[in-house]
Amino acid sequence: MAQIENDNGRRPALALAALLFGSGVLHFAMPKPWDSIVPPALPGPARTYTYASGVAELGVAAALAVPRTRGFGGRLAALLFIAVFPANIQFTVDKLRSKKASPVVKAGAVLRLPLQLPLITQALKVSRQAR
């Protein structure tokens, strides 16, 4: 029975790992969009935050992918999703203020904010199931 429960927890963990891995790679392959959403109140260059969050996403993805570190990875993923939320807010504020952004883009920016909650919830669930 425990094996079945672990198998059920494996798929969501790997899905989160894939999401974070893809995002982490994009932080290095295409950093400009990520730079643009770093809140301006943060000290230092935006690129530093872009690269640091990319490294964090890759590291958390690895922790989620490995069964031995999956529980810790789930907790780290939840913290990471919370930590990057200010950048998501900045993205939304920038889109709402933009005269170039279409109403659809503006609505999408607003509607994507609550999506952090299911990501955080799923990450915590992965952590619990890994124990």
LUMVO-414893 format. One record per atom (N, C-alpha, C): residue in three letters; x, y, z. Coordinates in nm, 3 decimals. Last residue first. Layout:
<nodes>
NODE  aa       u       v       w
NODE ALA       X       Y       Z
...
</nodes>
This chain:
<nodes>
NODE  aa       u       v       w
NODE ARG   0.699   1.180   0.277
NODE ARG   0.742   1.133   0.411
NODE ARG   0.702   0.991   0.435
NODE ALA   0.586   1.262   0.047
NODE ALA   0.721   1.205   0.039
NODE ALA   0.766   1.146   0.172
NODE GLN   0.353   1.386   0.108
NODE GLN   0.345   1.252   0.051
NODE GLN   0.481   1.184   0.045
NODE ARG   0.447   1.640   0.192
NODE ARG   0.380   1.548   0.288
NODE ARG   0.379   1.404   0.235
NODE SER   0.549   1.741  -0.050
NODE SER   0.636   1.725   0.067
NODE SER   0.576   1.626   0.167
NODE VAL   0.320   1.750  -0.204
NODE VAL   0.433   1.665  -0.246
NODE VAL   0.523   1.638  -0.127
NODE LYS   0.184   1.946  -0.059
NODE LYS   0.128   1.811  -0.069
NODE LYS   0.237   1.712  -0.109
NODE LEU   0.344   2.167  -0.110
NODE LEU   0.331   2.118   0.028
NODE LEU   0.275   1.975   0.031
NODE ALA   0.299   2.189  -0.387
NODE ALA   0.435   2.168  -0.336
NODE ALA   0.431   2.113  -0.193
NODE GLN   0.025   2.244  -0.392
NODE GLN   0.076   2.120  -0.451
NODE GLN   0.216   2.088  -0.400
NODE THR   0.022   2.497  -0.267
NODE THR  -0.052   2.385  -0.209
NODE THR   0.001   2.251  -0.261
NODE ILE   0.170   2.645  -0.454
NODE ILE   0.217   2.632  -0.316
NODE ILE   0.153   2.511  -0.249
NODE LEU   0.000   2.619  -0.675
NODE LEU   0.140   2.573  -0.683
NODE LEU   0.197   2.551  -0.543
NODE PRO  -0.239   2.734  -0.588
NODE PRO  -0.235   2.590  -0.614
NODE PRO  -0.092   2.536  -0.627
NODE LEU  -0.128   3.007  -0.557
NODE LEU  -0.183   2.929  -0.445
NODE LEU  -0.186   2.779  -0.473
NODE GLN  -0.058   3.106  -0.803
NODE GLN   0.049   3.073  -0.709
NODE GLN  -0.003   2.985  -0.596
NODE LEU  -0.291   3.180  -0.928
NODE LEU  -0.236   3.048  -0.961
NODE LEU  -0.118   3.009  -0.872
NODE PRO  -0.359   3.442  -0.874
NODE PRO  -0.407   3.339  -0.781
NODE PRO  -0.353   3.198  -0.812
NODE LEU  -0.224   3.566  -1.105
NODE LEU  -0.178   3.584  -0.966
NODE LEU  -0.229   3.474  -0.872
NODE ARG  -0.354   3.536  -1.344
NODE ARG  -0.247   3.442  -1.315
NODE ARG  -0.197   3.453  -1.170
NODE LEU  -0.537   3.742  -1.367
NODE LEU  -0.587   3.607  -1.340
NODE LEU  -0.478   3.508  -1.304
NODE VAL  -0.367   3.956  -1.433
NODE VAL  -0.442   3.956  -1.306
NODE VAL  -0.485   3.814  -1.269
NODE ALA  -0.274   3.875  -1.685
NODE ALA  -0.179   3.907  -1.577
NODE ALA  -0.247   3.903  -1.441
NODE GLY  -0.514   3.852  -1.827
NODE GLY  -0.431   3.733  -1.802
NODE GLY  -0.333   3.755  -1.689
NODE ALA  -0.589   4.120  -1.840
NODE ALA  -0.673   4.024  -1.767
NODE ALA  -0.594   3.899  -1.733
NODE LYS  -0.379   4.216  -2.000
NODE LYS  -0.401   4.270  -1.866
NODE LYS  -0.484   4.174  -1.781
NODE VAL  -0.423   4.070  -2.234
NODE VAL  -0.296   4.054  -2.161
NODE VAL  -0.312   4.104  -2.017
NODE VAL  -0.675   4.174  -2.300
NODE VAL  -0.659   4.030  -2.276
NODE VAL  -0.531   4.003  -2.196
NODE PRO  -0.625   4.445  -2.345
NODE PRO  -0.710   4.406  -2.233
NODE PRO  -0.697   4.256  -2.200
NODE SER  -0.269   4.474  -2.426
NODE SER  -0.411   4.460  -2.462
NODE SER  -0.493   4.426  -2.338
NODE ALA  -0.021   4.712  -2.360
NODE ALA  -0.078   4.581  -2.327
NODE ALA  -0.228   4.581  -2.360
NODE LYS   0.046   4.978  -2.399
NODE LYS   0.065   4.884  -2.510
NODE LYS  -0.001   4.749  -2.486
NODE LYS   0.023   5.108  -2.167
NODE LYS  -0.072   5.147  -2.271
NODE LYS  -0.064   5.052  -2.389
NODE SER   0.058   4.959  -1.851
NODE SER   0.105   4.971  -1.988
NODE SER  -0.007   5.011  -2.083
NODE ARG  -0.045   4.903  -1.604
NODE ARG  -0.006   5.042  -1.631
NODE ARG   0.030   5.065  -1.778
NODE LEU  -0.081   4.628  -1.617
NODE LEU  -0.199   4.713  -1.597
NODE LEU  -0.168   4.860  -1.629
NODE LYS   0.185   4.544  -1.643
NODE LYS   0.091   4.522  -1.753
NODE LYS  -0.032   4.613  -1.739
NODE ASP   0.291   4.621  -1.393
NODE ASP   0.347   4.675  -1.517
NODE ASP   0.250   4.660  -1.634
NODE VAL   0.133   4.465  -1.221
NODE VAL   0.128   4.612  -1.212
NODE VAL   0.180   4.674  -1.342
NODE THR   0.219   4.207  -1.303
NODE THR   0.079   4.248  -1.316
NODE THR   0.066   4.400  -1.314
NODE PHE   0.492   4.214  -1.236
NODE PHE   0.451   4.187  -1.374
NODE PHE   0.308   4.237  -1.397
NODE GLN   0.469   4.249  -0.959
NODE GLN   0.531   4.353  -1.040
NODE GLN   0.492   4.338  -1.187
NODE ILE   0.357   4.002  -0.891
NODE ILE   0.280   4.124  -0.866
NODE ILE   0.336   4.238  -0.952
NODE ASN   0.572   3.843  -0.957
NODE ASN   0.445   3.824  -1.028
NODE ASN   0.354   3.945  -1.010
NODE ALA   0.755   3.935  -0.771
NODE ALA   0.784   3.955  -0.914
NODE ALA   0.657   3.937  -0.997
NODE PRO   0.633   3.847  -0.531
NODE PRO   0.645   3.991  -0.559
NODE PRO   0.679   4.020  -0.707
NODE PHE   0.662   3.560  -0.564
NODE PHE   0.532   3.625  -0.579
NODE PHE   0.542   3.776  -0.601
NODE VAL   0.893   3.432  -0.506
NODE VAL   0.885   3.497  -0.638
NODE VAL   0.752   3.570  -0.659
NODE ALA   0.843   3.325  -0.250
NODE ALA   0.949   3.424  -0.269
NODE ALA   0.938   3.498  -0.402
NODE ILE   0.646   3.133  -0.296
NODE ILE   0.614   3.251  -0.214
NODE ILE   0.715   3.362  -0.241
NODE PHE   0.791   2.952  -0.445
NODE PHE   0.671   3.010  -0.504
NODE PHE   0.626   3.134  -0.426
NODE LEU   0.985   2.886  -0.251
NODE LEU   1.024   2.954  -0.374
NODE LEU   0.904   3.022  -0.440
NODE LEU   0.832   2.750  -0.061
NODE LEU   0.900   2.875  -0.024
NODE LEU   0.940   2.956  -0.148
NODE ALA   0.755   2.530  -0.219
NODE ALA   0.654   2.619  -0.162
NODE ALA   0.715   2.754  -0.125
NODE ALA   1.009   2.420  -0.270
NODE ALA   0.927   2.470  -0.382
NODE ALA   0.820   2.566  -0.329
NODE LEU   1.087   2.339  -0.014
NODE LEU   1.162   2.444  -0.083
NODE LEU   1.081   2.504  -0.198
NODE ARG   0.900   2.136   0.025
NODE ARG   0.899   2.253   0.114
NODE ARG   0.974   2.370   0.049
NODE GLY   0.980   1.965  -0.181
NODE GLY   0.844   2.018  -0.178
NODE GLY   0.834   2.141  -0.090
NODE GLY   1.242   1.902  -0.102
NODE GLY   1.218   1.975  -0.226
NODE GLY   1.079   2.036  -0.232
NODE PHE   1.192   1.747   0.122
NODE PHE   1.260   1.875   0.139
NODE PHE   1.237   1.963   0.016
NODE GLY   1.077   1.531  -0.017
NODE GLY   1.005   1.600   0.089
NODE GLY   1.061   1.739   0.114
NODE ARG   1.284   1.453  -0.200
NODE ARG   1.155   1.505  -0.248
NODE ARG   1.078   1.581  -0.140
NODE THR   1.520   1.328  -0.163
NODE THR   1.513   1.469  -0.123
NODE THR   1.378   1.533  -0.157
NODE ARG   1.475   1.069  -0.256
NODE ARG   1.534   1.087  -0.123
NODE ARG   1.520   1.232  -0.072
NODE PRO   1.383   1.099  -0.524
NODE PRO   1.294   1.054  -0.415
NODE PRO   1.348   1.082  -0.275
NODE VAL   1.442   1.381  -0.715
NODE VAL   1.510   1.271  -0.645
NODE VAL   1.424   1.227  -0.527
NODE ALA   1.294   1.595  -0.801
NODE ALA   1.308   1.480  -0.890
NODE ALA   1.367   1.358  -0.820
NODE LEU   1.317   1.792  -0.608
NODE LEU   1.187   1.728  -0.629
NODE LEU   1.199   1.599  -0.711
NODE ALA   1.584   1.867  -0.642
NODE ALA   1.541   1.810  -0.514
NODE ALA   1.407   1.739  -0.528
NODE ALA   1.571   1.974  -0.902
NODE ALA   1.652   1.854  -0.876
NODE ALA   1.609   1.787  -0.746
NODE ALA   1.408   2.196  -0.851
NODE ALA   1.364   2.093  -0.947
NODE ALA   1.441   1.963  -0.923
NODE VAL   1.576   2.339  -0.684
NODE VAL   1.451   2.284  -0.629
NODE VAL   1.397   2.175  -0.721
NODE GLY   1.776   2.408  -0.872
NODE GLY   1.807   2.330  -0.752
NODE GLY   1.685   2.265  -0.691
NODE LEU   1.631   2.561  -1.056
NODE LEU   1.699   2.438  -1.100
NODE LEU   1.731   2.348  -0.981
NODE GLU   1.548   2.771  -0.889
NODE GLU   1.449   2.685  -0.955
NODE GLU   1.511   2.555  -1.002
NODE ALA   1.796   2.883  -0.816
NODE ALA   1.706   2.827  -0.713
NODE ALA   1.604   2.732  -0.777
NODE VAL   1.886   2.971  -1.064
NODE VAL   1.962   2.869  -0.991
NODE VAL   1.874   2.801  -0.887
NODE GLY   1.687   3.166  -1.108
NODE GLY   1.704   3.054  -1.200
NODE GLY   1.780   2.939  -1.136
NODE SER   1.734   3.342  -0.902
NODE SER   1.609   3.267  -0.899
NODE SER   1.614   3.150  -0.997
NODE ALA   1.988   3.433  -0.986
NODE ALA   1.973   3.367  -0.855
NODE ALA   1.844   3.285  -0.850
NODE TYR   1.926   3.554  -1.234
NODE TYR   2.013   3.435  -1.228
NODE TYR   1.998   3.360  -1.096
NODE THR   1.755   3.759  -1.141
NODE THR   1.712   3.665  -1.246
NODE THR   1.795   3.538  -1.239
NODE TYR   1.917   3.895  -0.966
NODE TYR   1.799   3.827  -0.914
NODE TYR   1.746   3.724  -1.015
NODE THR   2.102   3.994  -1.151
NODE THR   2.148   3.912  -1.037
NODE THR   2.031   3.832  -0.980
NODE ARG   1.946   4.154  -1.313
NODE ARG   2.001   4.030  -1.369
NODE ARG   2.052   3.937  -1.257
NODE ALA   1.898   4.385  -1.166
NODE ALA   1.789   4.287  -1.183
NODE ALA   1.844   4.153  -1.229
NODE PRO   2.153   4.494  -0.939
NODE PRO   2.103   4.471  -1.075
NODE PRO   1.996   4.362  -1.081
NODE GLY   2.051   4.648  -0.622
NODE GLY   2.139   4.578  -0.715
NODE GLY   2.074   4.553  -0.849
NODE PRO   1.759   4.607  -0.413
NODE PRO   1.889   4.667  -0.444
NODE PRO   1.967   4.583  -0.545
NODE LEU   1.417   4.639  -0.506
NODE LEU   1.527   4.552  -0.464
NODE LEU   1.661   4.615  -0.502
NODE ALA   1.235   4.804  -0.624
NODE ALA   1.276   4.838  -0.487
NODE ALA   1.392   4.750  -0.439
NODE PRO   1.160   4.696  -0.867
NODE PRO   1.266   4.798  -0.866
NODE PRO   1.313   4.836  -0.726
NODE PRO   1.119   4.346  -0.892
NODE PRO   1.071   4.471  -0.832
NODE PRO   1.184   4.574  -0.820
NODE VAL   1.162   4.204  -1.200
NODE VAL   1.225   4.217  -1.069
NODE VAL   1.178   4.349  -1.010
NODE ILE   1.068   4.198  -1.454
NODE ILE   0.969   4.186  -1.347
NODE ILE   1.030   4.186  -1.208
NODE SER   1.283   4.217  -1.628
NODE SER   1.183   4.323  -1.630
NODE SER   1.081   4.314  -1.517
NODE ASP   1.425   3.981  -1.600
NODE ASP   1.481   4.105  -1.546
NODE ASP   1.373   4.211  -1.530
NODE TRP   1.260   3.815  -1.749
NODE TRP   1.266   3.796  -1.603
NODE TRP   1.323   3.920  -1.536
NODE PRO   1.307   3.903  -2.009
NODE PRO   1.171   3.911  -1.952
NODE PRO   1.170   3.897  -1.800
NODE LYS   1.600   3.857  -2.021
NODE LYS   1.539   3.992  -2.025
NODE LYS   1.396   3.997  -1.970
NODE PRO   1.697   3.588  -2.032
NODE PRO   1.685   3.659  -1.903
NODE PRO   1.609   3.791  -1.906
NODE MET   1.683   3.320  -2.172
NODE MET   1.612   3.443  -2.209
NODE MET   1.592   3.529  -2.085
NODE ALA   1.851   3.131  -2.052
NODE ALA   1.842   3.136  -2.198
NODE ALA   1.780   3.267  -2.247
NODE PHE   1.814   3.167  -1.777
NODE PHE   1.947   3.184  -1.835
NODE PHE   1.941   3.201  -1.987
NODE HIS   1.546   3.130  -1.737
NODE HIS   1.609   3.243  -1.669
NODE HIS   1.748   3.271  -1.728
NODE LEU   1.496   2.889  -1.865
NODE LEU   1.459   3.013  -1.933
NODE LEU   1.521   3.137  -1.868
NODE VAL   1.575   2.711  -1.664
NODE VAL   1.653   2.719  -1.788
NODE VAL   1.623   2.850  -1.860
NODE GLY   1.364   2.758  -1.481
NODE GLY   1.504   2.786  -1.445
NODE GLY   1.593   2.799  -1.567
NODE SER   1.144   2.665  -1.625
NODE SER   1.152   2.805  -1.588
NODE SER   1.295   2.845  -1.554
NODE GLY   1.212   2.391  -1.641
NODE GLY   1.191   2.472  -1.761
NODE GLY   1.204   2.620  -1.733
NODE PHE   1.221   2.329  -1.366
NODE PHE   1.339   2.311  -1.450
NODE PHE   1.327   2.398  -1.576
NODE LEU   0.960   2.380  -1.283
NODE LEU   1.070   2.459  -1.228
NODE LEU   1.196   2.447  -1.313
NODE LEU   0.823   2.185  -1.435
NODE LEU   0.786   2.326  -1.443
NODE LEU   0.903   2.414  -1.397
NODE ALA   0.949   1.951  -1.344
NODE ALA   0.956   1.989  -1.486
NODE ALA   0.925   2.138  -1.504
NODE ALA   0.874   1.954  -1.073
NODE ALA   1.016   1.957  -1.110
NODE ALA   1.032   2.002  -1.255
NODE LEU   0.598   1.927  -1.097
NODE LEU   0.654   2.050  -1.041
NODE LEU   0.801   2.065  -1.078
NODE ALA   0.601   1.667  -1.204
NODE ALA   0.539   1.777  -1.280
NODE ALA   0.591   1.912  -1.229
NODE LEU   0.717   1.522  -1.001
NODE LEU   0.790   1.535  -1.127
NODE LEU   0.730   1.645  -1.214
NODE ALA   0.515   1.547  -0.810
NODE ALA   0.650   1.596  -0.781
NODE ALA   0.729   1.617  -0.910
NODE PRO   0.298   1.420  -0.934
NODE PRO   0.292   1.565  -0.907
NODE PRO   0.431   1.624  -0.877
NODE ARG   0.419   1.151  -0.947
NODE ARG   0.377   1.226  -1.067
NODE ARG   0.366   1.377  -1.040
NODE ARG   0.460   1.071  -0.679
NODE ARG   0.571   1.086  -0.772
NODE ARG   0.533   1.175  -0.891
NODE GLY   0.234   1.017  -0.537
NODE GLY   0.305   1.141  -0.508
NODE GLY   0.416   1.171  -0.606
NODE ASN   0.168   0.766  -0.634
NODE ASN   0.075   0.877  -0.654
NODE ASN   0.143   1.011  -0.630
NODE ASP   0.383   0.618  -0.539
NODE ASP   0.367   0.635  -0.683
NODE ASP   0.273   0.750  -0.713
NODE ASN   0.329   0.627  -0.264
NODE ASN   0.449   0.692  -0.315
NODE ASN   0.440   0.714  -0.466
NODE GLU   0.094   0.474  -0.260
NODE GLU   0.090   0.613  -0.218
NODE GLU   0.212   0.688  -0.271
NODE ILE   0.199   0.228  -0.347
NODE ILE   0.097   0.295  -0.427
NODE ILE   0.089   0.443  -0.391
NODE GLN   0.370   0.169  -0.133
NODE GLN   0.425   0.188  -0.267
NODE GLN   0.326   0.260  -0.358
NODE ALA   0.194   0.127   0.077
NODE ALA   0.281   0.244   0.081
NODE ALA   0.340   0.273  -0.057
NODE MET   0.082  -0.120   0.000
NODE MET   0.000   0.000   0.000
NODE MET   0.086   0.126   0.000
</nodes>
